[in-house]
């Protein structure tokens, strides 16, 4: 995931909404299973949580625990489908898509017994907007968000509560994807009383004041050492599942995690975005016995080579394009053969072998820019630009740059890290071997790279995106629209295709089942225009003992604790 998000381009919304299950995230299906008497789940994490305050949470570690402790009007099941939590059902949406009316359950409570009413929702949502942290943009569609996030007002003018169990939200523009955003942690309901009692910056660190409405509560915490959780007794949402205790050991390095796991000291390794080391993943892959414990799941991140479509970039469709102005569909594309050459000259199998420890931490990308396992993925083998073809690459390069003038001074820009350096060196080596050219490497810190990419100052650079929620709008509106292509925005290529924007406008207006073919069509447009040379998709690996059932990962998040159970062993 990324903490850098930009205003989305949305115009209308359909009243139709994705099918939502009633009730909770679902308890364990224990038919025919014999459960162990001790339903305690124990696992390690190396990095301690940074915060469990929904208004500040943005890292994978934090999300794993926050989503168990807190609840909003909506949530997500293990398949990333939106489900009703505190809401009684989908909202009523006006015909113009700008007014949402939410109806709340009257039996929802915080774990301390305090009832949850509309005033709590308004407090929580306005607080998240005012904190203006990475995911405050969940409320960007609401009238008054800008003033509240900038500190001019304490509350968004577009939110109101007609009664104790009704919320009305007035949006600046229709936003058919907004419910997907309201189902994530930022929109969870928090207790003003508990925050006041525990302190604005520390309330979440103390079991007595870490008050949420989710199925589990924190019972112990020692910073950088341990945490413990238990199910909420008589939880208003229904069954909390089989688990009675969750114990987390904090600060355990990867090698020690696996050693203790193999000695039956842990039930699993890999939860909370803390996978085993690449060496251990490879060791388990090659051992037929240990392989049974290894589960490798698709992850919601794509990594690619970023081409600049603007200015005097050699990869631009034509010289002098201003960021935010059309860059596709303009007749002869002067930069496409160059983009083709740079992409087709990359052997992605070799890239995965070098950059991802022989495939331990990623898989090669063959199905477009949206990561495999997410809505909008175009499909295995659907991206012809991802096929290694050295002869065609060299031919395209020679036709594009016969005298080498276009690549003179060209640098590959990337944010420095051990993994990113391996990727950069492999790209440099492959371009040298397959195109016969030398591309200098130019590492920098991440903020510098982001600033230069957003200003469209990098002609060839590392690109990557991790989904915030499972909806293609999160990718397109942040990365590949004409709005995103403007200076300072996140469309780092400066790619602007009005025809695709028109397609996306229609898609954003529909429920996801109707919109998905349109998003996939837009994904195919990105492939046809060879916007980026996508390299690989991320993975998430778990080691899980055979007696642990119901644990896993859905490309974005860990499976909920309600479905996990410990079998007799």
C-alpha positions as CSV (number, residue, x, y, z in Angstrom):
1,X,0.0,0.0,0.0
2,X,1.0,3.5,-0.4
3,X,0.5,6.5,1.9
4,X,0.5,8.9,-1.0
5,X,-2.9,9.2,-2.5
6,X,-4.6,11.9,-4.7
7,X,-8.0,13.2,-5.5
8,X,-9.9,10.8,-7.7
9,X,-11.6,11.7,-10.9
10,X,-15.2,10.7,-10.5
11,X,-18.4,12.1,-11.9
12,X,-21.4,9.8,-11.3
13,X,-22.5,6.9,-9.3
14,X,-25.1,4.1,-9.8
15,X,-27.6,3.4,-7.2
16,X,-26.7,-0.3,-7.5
17,X,-24.2,-1.6,-5.0
18,X,-22.1,-4.7,-4.7
19,X,-23.9,-7.6,-3.0
20,X,-23.3,-7.6,0.7
21,X,-23.6,-10.4,3.2
22,X,-25.5,-9.9,6.4
23,X,-24.0,-10.3,9.8
24,X,-20.3,-10.7,10.6
25,X,-17.2,-11.7,8.9
26,X,-18.2,-15.3,9.5
27,X,-17.3,-17.9,12.1
28,X,-15.5,-21.1,11.6
29,X,-17.0,-23.9,9.6
30,X,-16.1,-26.7,12.1
31,X,-18.3,-29.4,10.8
32,X,-16.5,-32.7,11.3
33,X,-13.5,-31.1,12.9
34,X,-12.3,-31.8,16.5
35,X,-11.1,-28.6,18.1
36,X,-8.3,-28.5,20.5
37,X,-9.2,-27.7,24.1
38,X,-6.8,-24.8,24.1
39,X,-7.9,-22.3,21.4
40,X,-4.8,-20.0,21.7
41,X,-3.2,-18.7,18.5
42,X,0.4,-17.7,18.9
43,X,2.6,-16.0,16.3
44,X,5.5,-13.6,16.0
45,X,6.2,-10.2,14.4
46,X,9.5,-8.6,13.9
47,X,8.4,-5.0,13.7
48,X,6.2,-3.6,16.4
49,X,3.0,-1.8,15.4
50,X,3.4,2.0,14.9
51,X,-0.2,2.8,15.8
52,X,-3.6,1.1,16.3
53,X,-5.4,4.4,15.9
54,X,-7.6,4.0,12.8
55,X,-7.1,7.7,12.0
56,X,-3.4,7.1,11.6
57,X,-3.0,3.5,10.5
58,X,-1.4,2.9,7.2
59,X,1.1,0.0,7.5
60,X,0.4,-3.7,7.0
61,X,1.4,-4.6,10.6
62,X,-1.0,-2.0,12.0
63,X,-3.9,-3.0,9.7
64,X,-3.8,-6.6,10.8
65,X,-4.7,-5.8,14.4
66,X,-6.8,-2.6,13.8
67,X,-9.3,-4.5,11.7
68,X,-9.9,-7.0,14.5
69,X,-10.3,-4.4,17.2
70,X,-12.5,-1.8,15.4
71,X,-15.6,-1.9,13.2
72,X,-17.2,0.6,10.9
73,X,-20.5,0.8,9.2
74,X,-19.1,-1.7,6.7
75,X,-16.2,-4.2,6.6
76,X,-14.6,-6.8,4.4
77,X,-14.9,-10.6,4.4
78,X,-12.1,-12.9,3.5
79,X,-12.9,-12.5,-0.1
80,X,-12.6,-8.7,0.1
81,X,-16.4,-8.4,-0.4
82,X,-18.1,-5.6,1.4
83,X,-20.3,-6.7,4.3
84,X,-22.6,-4.9,6.7
85,X,-21.3,-4.3,10.2
86,X,-22.9,-1.4,12.1
87,X,-25.0,-0.5,9.0
88,X,-28.2,-2.4,8.5
89,X,-27.6,-2.6,4.8
90,X,-26.4,-0.7,1.7
91,X,-27.0,3.1,1.9
92,X,-29.9,4.8,0.2
93,X,-28.3,6.8,-2.7
94,X,-30.0,9.7,-4.4
95,X,-30.6,9.6,-8.1
96,X,-27.7,12.0,-8.8
97,X,-25.4,9.9,-6.6
98,X,-24.4,12.8,-4.3
99,X,-26.4,12.0,-1.2
100,X,-25.9,8.9,0.9
101,X,-28.1,7.9,3.8
102,X,-26.9,5.2,6.1
103,X,-29.1,3.4,8.6
104,X,-27.4,1.9,11.7
105,X,-28.1,-1.1,13.9
106,X,-29.4,-0.1,17.3
107,X,-27.7,-2.9,19.1
108,X,-24.1,-2.1,18.2
109,X,-21.8,-1.3,21.1
110,X,-18.2,-0.7,22.0
111,X,-16.6,-3.5,23.9
112,X,-17.0,-1.5,27.1
113,X,-20.8,-1.6,26.7
114,X,-21.3,2.0,25.5
115,X,-23.9,2.1,22.7
116,X,-22.8,3.3,19.2
117,X,-24.9,6.1,17.8
118,X,-24.8,8.5,14.9
119,X,-22.8,11.0,16.9
120,X,-20.0,8.5,17.3
121,X,-19.9,8.1,13.5
122,X,-19.7,11.8,12.9
123,X,-17.0,12.2,15.6
124,X,-14.9,9.3,14.1
125,X,-15.2,10.4,10.5
126,X,-14.6,14.1,11.2
127,X,-11.7,13.2,13.4
128,X,-10.1,11.1,10.6
129,X,-10.5,13.9,8.2
130,X,-9.0,16.4,10.6
131,X,-6.0,14.2,11.4
132,X,-5.3,14.4,7.7
133,X,-3.0,11.4,7.7
134,X,-2.4,9.1,4.7
135,X,-5.9,7.6,4.4
136,X,-7.9,10.7,5.4
137,X,-8.7,10.8,1.7
138,X,-11.3,8.1,2.4
139,X,-13.5,11.2,3.1
140,X,-12.4,13.3,0.3
141,X,-15.7,12.9,-1.6
142,X,-17.6,14.5,1.3
143,X,-18.5,18.2,1.0
144,X,-16.3,20.2,3.4
145,X,-13.4,17.7,3.5
146,X,-10.8,20.2,2.2
147,X,-11.6,22.7,4.9
148,X,-11.6,20.1,7.7
149,X,-8.4,18.4,6.5
150,X,-6.7,21.8,6.3
151,X,-7.8,22.7,9.8
152,X,-10.2,25.5,8.8
153,X,-13.2,23.6,10.2
154,X,-13.6,20.9,12.8
155,X,-16.4,19.0,11.0
156,X,-17.2,18.4,7.3
157,X,-20.3,20.4,6.3
158,X,-21.5,17.5,4.2
159,X,-22.1,15.2,7.2
160,X,-25.2,15.2,9.3
161,X,-27.2,13.0,11.7
162,X,-31.0,13.3,11.3
163,X,-31.4,11.0,14.3
164,X,-29.4,8.7,16.6
165,X,-29.2,5.9,14.0
166,X,-29.1,7.7,10.7
167,X,-26.2,9.4,8.9
168,X,-26.4,11.6,5.8
169,X,-23.4,12.4,3.6
170,X,-23.5,15.0,0.9
171,X,-20.7,14.4,-1.7
172,X,-19.2,17.0,-4.0
173,X,-19.4,14.5,-6.9
174,X,-20.9,11.1,-7.3
175,X,-18.4,8.4,-6.3
176,X,-19.5,4.9,-7.0
177,X,-16.4,3.4,-5.3
178,X,-16.9,5.2,-2.0
179,X,-18.4,2.2,-0.2
180,X,-15.1,0.3,-0.9
181,X,-13.3,3.0,1.0
182,X,-15.8,3.1,3.9
183,X,-15.1,-0.6,4.4
184,X,-11.5,-0.1,5.4
185,X,-10.0,0.8,8.8
186,X,-10.0,4.6,8.4
187,X,-13.8,4.7,8.6
188,X,-13.9,2.6,11.8
189,X,-15.9,4.0,14.7
190,X,-13.8,5.1,17.8
191,X,-14.9,6.2,21.2
192,X,-14.5,9.9,22.0
193,X,-14.8,9.1,25.7
194,X,-12.0,6.5,25.6
195,X,-9.7,8.8,23.6
196,X,-10.2,11.6,26.0
197,X,-9.5,9.3,29.0
198,X,-6.5,7.7,27.4
199,X,-4.9,10.7,25.7
200,X,-5.1,11.6,22.0
201,X,-1.7,10.1,21.2
202,X,-1.6,7.2,23.6
203,X,-5.2,5.9,24.1
204,X,-4.6,2.9,21.7
205,X,-1.6,1.7,23.7
206,X,-3.6,0.9,26.8
207,X,-6.0,-2.1,27.0
208,X,-8.4,-0.1,29.2
209,X,-8.8,2.7,26.6
210,X,-8.1,0.9,23.3
211,X,-11.9,0.8,22.9
212,X,-13.4,-0.4,19.7
213,X,-16.4,-2.1,18.3
214,X,-14.7,-5.1,16.7
215,X,-14.9,-8.8,17.6
216,X,-11.6,-8.7,19.6
217,X,-10.0,-6.5,22.2
218,X,-6.5,-5.9,23.3
219,X,-5.8,-7.3,26.8
220,X,-2.1,-6.8,27.1
221,X,0.6,-4.7,25.5
222,X,4.3,-4.3,26.2
223,X,5.9,-2.1,23.5
224,X,8.4,-3.9,21.4
225,X,7.8,-7.1,23.3
226,X,4.3,-8.6,23.3
227,X,0.6,-8.1,22.7
228,X,-2.4,-10.2,23.6
229,X,-6.1,-10.2,22.5
230,X,-9.3,-11.9,23.4
231,X,-12.7,-12.1,21.8
232,X,-15.3,-9.6,23.1
233,X,-17.9,-11.4,25.2
234,X,-21.4,-11.4,23.8
235,X,-20.2,-9.4,20.8
236,X,-23.1,-7.5,19.3
237,X,-22.0,-8.6,15.8
238,X,-22.5,-12.3,16.4
239,X,-20.0,-15.1,16.7
240,X,-16.4,-14.3,17.4
241,X,-15.3,-17.8,16.3
242,X,-13.3,-20.5,18.1
243,X,-10.2,-18.6,19.3
244,X,-10.1,-17.6,22.9
245,X,-6.6,-16.1,23.1
246,X,-4.3,-14.5,20.6
247,X,-0.7,-14.0,21.7
248,X,1.8,-12.0,19.7
249,X,5.5,-11.9,20.4
250,X,7.1,-8.7,19.1
251,X,10.7,-8.0,18.0
252,X,11.6,-11.6,16.9
253,X,13.9,-11.6,13.9
254,X,13.0,-13.8,10.9
255,X,15.5,-16.6,11.5
256,X,14.4,-16.9,15.2
257,X,10.7,-16.9,14.2
258,X,11.2,-20.0,12.0
259,X,13.4,-21.8,14.4
260,X,10.7,-21.4,17.2
261,X,8.0,-22.3,14.7
262,X,9.8,-25.5,13.8
263,X,10.0,-26.3,17.6
264,X,6.2,-25.8,17.8
265,X,6.6,-22.5,19.7
266,X,4.5,-20.7,17.1
267,X,1.3,-21.8,15.3
268,X,2.1,-19.8,12.2
269,X,4.6,-17.3,10.8
270,X,3.7,-14.6,8.2
271,X,0.7,-12.8,9.7
272,X,0.6,-9.0,9.9
273,X,2.8,-8.4,6.8
274,X,5.7,-10.2,8.4
275,X,6.7,-13.0,6.1
276,X,9.5,-15.5,6.6
277,X,12.9,-14.7,5.1
278,X,13.5,-15.5,1.4
279,X,16.1,-18.1,2.4
280,X,13.6,-20.0,4.6
281,X,10.9,-19.7,1.9
282,X,13.3,-21.3,-0.6
283,X,14.3,-24.0,2.0
284,X,10.6,-24.9,2.5
285,X,10.0,-25.0,-1.2
286,X,12.7,-27.5,-1.8
287,X,11.7,-29.8,1.2
288,X,8.7,-32.1,0.4
289,X,7.8,-32.4,4.1
290,X,8.1,-28.7,5.0
291,X,6.5,-27.7,1.7
292,X,3.1,-28.8,3.2
293,X,3.3,-26.0,5.7
294,X,4.1,-23.3,3.1
295,X,1.4,-21.2,1.6
296,X,2.3,-18.5,-0.9
297,X,-0.5,-16.0,-1.7
298,X,-0.7,-13.3,-4.4
299,X,-0.1,-9.8,-2.9
300,X,-1.6,-6.5,-4.0
301,X,1.6,-4.8,-5.3
302,X,3.0,-4.4,-8.8
303,X,6.4,-3.2,-9.7
304,X,7.3,-1.8,-13.1
305,X,9.7,0.4,-15.2
306,X,8.2,3.8,-15.5
307,X,8.4,5.7,-18.8
308,X,7.8,9.5,-19.0
309,X,5.2,10.4,-21.6
310,X,5.8,14.2,-21.3
311,X,8.3,17.0,-22.1
312,X,11.3,16.0,-24.1
313,X,11.4,12.4,-22.8
314,X,12.6,10.0,-25.5
315,X,9.7,7.8,-24.6
316,X,7.0,10.5,-25.2
317,X,4.6,10.0,-28.1
318,X,5.8,13.3,-29.4
319,X,8.1,16.0,-28.1
320,X,6.8,18.8,-25.8
321,X,3.7,17.3,-24.3
322,X,2.6,19.1,-21.1
323,X,1.7,16.9,-18.2
324,X,-2.1,16.6,-18.1
325,X,-2.5,17.1,-21.8
326,X,-3.3,14.1,-24.1
327,X,-0.5,11.8,-24.8
328,X,-2.2,8.9,-26.5
329,X,-4.3,8.6,-29.7
330,X,-2.4,11.3,-31.4
331,X,-1.4,9.5,-34.5
332,X,2.2,8.3,-34.8
333,X,3.7,7.5,-31.4
334,X,7.4,8.4,-31.6
335,X,8.3,6.8,-28.3
336,X,6.4,3.5,-28.6
337,X,9.2,1.5,-30.3
338,X,11.6,2.7,-27.5
339,X,9.1,1.6,-24.8
340,X,8.7,-1.7,-26.6
341,X,12.4,-2.2,-26.9
342,X,13.1,-1.5,-23.2
343,X,10.2,-3.9,-22.1
344,X,10.8,-6.8,-24.5
345,X,14.5,-6.8,-23.7
346,X,13.8,-7.8,-20.1
347,X,13.8,-11.5,-19.2
348,X,11.4,-11.5,-16.3
349,X,12.3,-15.0,-15.3
350,X,15.8,-13.8,-14.8
351,X,14.5,-10.7,-13.0
352,X,12.5,-12.8,-10.6
353,X,15.4,-15.1,-10.0
354,X,17.7,-12.3,-9.0
355,X,15.5,-9.7,-7.5
356,X,13.1,-12.0,-5.6
357,X,15.4,-14.8,-4.4
358,X,14.5,-17.3,-7.1
359,X,10.8,-16.4,-6.9
360,X,10.6,-16.5,-3.1
361,X,9.0,-13.1,-2.8
362,X,7.4,-12.3,-6.1
363,X,6.1,-13.8,-9.4
364,X,6.7,-12.4,-12.9
365,X,4.0,-10.1,-14.3
366,X,2.3,-11.3,-17.5
367,X,-1.2,-9.9,-17.0
368,X,-1.1,-6.1,-16.9
369,X,-0.3,-3.5,-14.3
370,X,-3.0,-4.4,-11.7
371,X,-1.7,-7.1,-9.5
372,X,-2.8,-10.7,-9.9
373,X,-5.6,-11.7,-7.5
374,X,-7.3,-8.3,-7.6
375,X,-10.3,-7.0,-9.5
376,X,-9.1,-5.5,-12.8
377,X,-6.3,-8.0,-13.4
378,X,-6.3,-8.5,-17.2
379,X,-5.3,-12.2,-17.1
380,X,-2.3,-14.5,-17.2
381,X,-0.3,-14.1,-20.4
382,X,-2.4,-11.2,-21.7
383,X,0.5,-8.7,-21.8
384,X,2.6,-9.2,-24.9
385,X,5.0,-6.5,-23.8
386,X,6.0,-8.7,-20.9
387,X,7.3,-11.5,-23.2
388,X,11.1,-11.7,-23.5
389,X,12.1,-11.3,-27.1
390,X,15.7,-10.0,-27.5
391,X,15.7,-10.0,-31.3
392,X,12.5,-7.9,-31.6
393,X,13.7,-5.6,-28.8
394,X,17.0,-5.0,-30.6
395,X,15.2,-4.4,-33.9
396,X,12.8,-1.9,-32.3
397,X,15.6,-0.1,-30.5
398,X,17.7,0.3,-33.7
399,X,14.7,1.7,-35.6
400,X,13.9,4.1,-32.7
401,X,17.4,5.3,-31.9
402,X,19.7,4.4,-34.8
403,X,22.6,6.6,-33.6
404,X,22.2,6.4,-29.8
405,X,21.2,10.0,-29.4
406,X,17.9,9.4,-27.6
407,X,19.5,7.5,-24.7
408,X,22.4,9.9,-24.3
409,X,22.4,10.9,-20.6
410,X,19.5,8.6,-19.8
411,X,19.4,7.3,-16.2
412,X,17.3,4.7,-14.4
413,X,16.1,6.4,-11.2
414,X,15.1,4.4,-8.1
415,X,14.8,4.7,-4.4
416,X,17.8,2.9,-2.8
417,X,17.4,-0.3,-0.9
418,X,19.0,-3.7,-1.2
419,X,16.2,-5.2,-3.2
420,X,15.7,-2.1,-5.5
421,X,19.5,-2.0,-6.2
422,X,19.4,-5.7,-7.3
423,X,16.5,-4.9,-9.6
424,X,18.3,-1.8,-11.0
425,X,21.5,-3.7,-11.6
426,X,19.7,-6.6,-13.3
427,X,17.8,-4.1,-15.6
428,X,21.1,-2.4,-16.4
429,X,22.7,-5.7,-17.2
430,X,19.9,-6.9,-19.4
431,X,19.6,-3.7,-21.4
432,X,23.4,-3.9,-22.0
433,X,23.2,-7.6,-23.1
434,X,20.1,-7.4,-25.2
435,X,20.1,-3.8,-26.5
436,X,23.8,-3.1,-26.4
437,X,23.3,0.1,-24.5
438,X,24.6,1.6,-21.2
439,X,22.0,3.1,-18.8
440,X,23.4,4.8,-15.8
441,X,21.9,4.0,-12.4
442,X,20.8,6.9,-10.2
443,X,19.7,5.9,-6.7
444,X,18.1,8.4,-4.3
445,X,16.0,8.5,-1.2
446,X,12.3,7.8,-1.6
447,X,10.9,11.3,-1.0
448,X,13.3,12.7,-3.7
449,X,12.2,10.1,-6.2
450,X,8.5,10.7,-5.5
451,X,8.9,14.4,-5.9
452,X,10.8,14.1,-9.2
453,X,8.4,11.5,-10.6
454,X,5.3,13.5,-9.7
455,X,6.9,16.6,-11.3
456,X,7.5,14.4,-14.4
457,X,11.3,14.9,-14.2
458,X,12.3,11.3,-14.5
459,X,12.4,9.7,-18.0
460,X,13.1,6.2,-16.8
461,X,12.4,5.1,-13.2
462,X,11.1,2.5,-10.8
463,X,7.4,2.5,-10.4
464,X,5.3,0.5,-7.9
465,X,1.8,0.6,-6.4
466,X,0.1,-1.4,-3.7
467,X,-3.6,-1.4,-3.6
468,X,-5.5,0.3,-0.8
469,X,-8.7,-1.6,-1.4
470,X,-9.8,-4.1,-4.0
471,X,-11.3,-1.8,-6.6
472,X,-9.7,-0.8,-9.9
473,X,-10.6,2.8,-9.3
474,X,-7.9,2.9,-6.7
475,X,-5.3,2.2,-9.4
476,X,-6.7,4.2,-12.4
477,X,-7.8,7.4,-10.7
478,X,-4.5,7.7,-8.8
479,X,-2.2,6.7,-11.6
480,X,-3.4,6.8,-15.1
481,X,-6.0,9.5,-15.7
482,X,-5.4,13.0,-17.2
483,X,-6.1,14.4,-13.7
484,X,-3.4,12.2,-12.2
485,X,-1.0,13.2,-15.1
486,X,-0.9,16.8,-13.9
487,X,2.3,18.1,-12.2
488,X,2.3,17.2,-8.5
489,X,-0.1,14.3,-8.9
490,X,0.6,10.6,-8.8
491,X,0.5,9.7,-12.5
492,X,4.2,9.5,-12.7
493,X,4.3,8.8,-16.4
494,X,2.2,11.9,-17.3
495,X,0.0,9.5,-19.3
496,X,-3.2,11.1,-20.4
497,X,-5.7,9.3,-22.7
498,X,-9.1,11.1,-22.9
499,X,-10.7,8.1,-24.5
500,X,-9.7,5.9,-21.6
501,X,-10.9,8.6,-19.1
502,X,-14.3,8.5,-20.8
503,X,-14.4,4.8,-20.3
504,X,-13.3,5.1,-16.7
505,X,-16.0,7.7,-16.0
506,X,-18.6,5.2,-17.1
507,X,-17.0,2.4,-15.0
508,X,-16.9,4.6,-11.9
509,X,-20.6,5.1,-12.2
510,X,-21.4,1.4,-12.1
511,X,-21.4,-1.3,-9.5
512,X,-18.3,-3.4,-9.7
513,X,-19.9,-6.4,-11.4
514,X,-21.0,-4.1,-14.3
515,X,-17.9,-2.0,-14.3
516,X,-15.3,-4.8,-14.2
517,X,-15.3,-5.3,-18.1
518,X,-14.8,-1.6,-18.5
519,X,-11.9,-1.5,-16.1
520,X,-10.3,-4.5,-17.8
521,X,-10.7,-2.8,-21.2
522,X,-8.9,0.2,-19.7
523,X,-6.2,-2.2,-18.5
524,X,-5.9,-3.5,-22.0
525,X,-5.5,0.1,-23.3
526,X,-2.5,0.5,-20.9
527,X,-1.0,-2.6,-22.4
528,X,-1.7,-1.5,-26.0
529,X,-0.1,1.9,-25.3
530,X,2.8,0.1,-23.5
531,X,2.5,2.7,-20.7
532,X,4.9,0.9,-18.3
533,X,7.1,-2.2,-18.4
534,X,5.5,-4.2,-15.6
535,X,8.1,-6.6,-14.0
536,X,6.6,-8.6,-11.2
537,X,3.8,-9.0,-8.7
538,X,4.4,-9.3,-5.0
539,X,3.6,-12.4,-2.9
540,X,2.9,-13.1,0.8
541,X,4.1,-16.3,2.4
542,X,2.8,-18.1,5.5
543,X,4.2,-21.1,7.3
544,X,1.2,-22.7,9.0
545,X,1.1,-25.9,11.1
546,X,-1.4,-28.4,9.7
547,X,-3.6,-28.2,12.9
548,X,-4.3,-24.5,12.2
549,X,-7.3,-24.0,10.0
550,X,-8.8,-20.8,8.5
551,X,-5.6,-18.7,8.4
552,X,-4.5,-17.1,5.1
553,X,-4.3,-14.0,3.0
554,X,-6.5,-12.5,0.3
555,X,-4.1,-10.4,-1.7
556,X,-4.7,-7.4,0.6
557,X,-5.3,-8.5,4.2
558,X,-4.9,-11.4,6.5
559,X,-8.0,-13.6,6.9
560,X,-10.0,-12.5,9.9
561,X,-9.4,-14.2,13.3
562,X,-13.1,-15.2,13.6
563,X,-12.5,-18.0,11.0
564,X,-9.3,-19.4,12.6
565,X,-9.4,-22.5,14.8
566,X,-6.9,-24.9,16.3
567,X,-7.6,-28.6,15.7
568,X,-6.7,-31.3,18.2
569,X,-3.2,-32.4,17.6
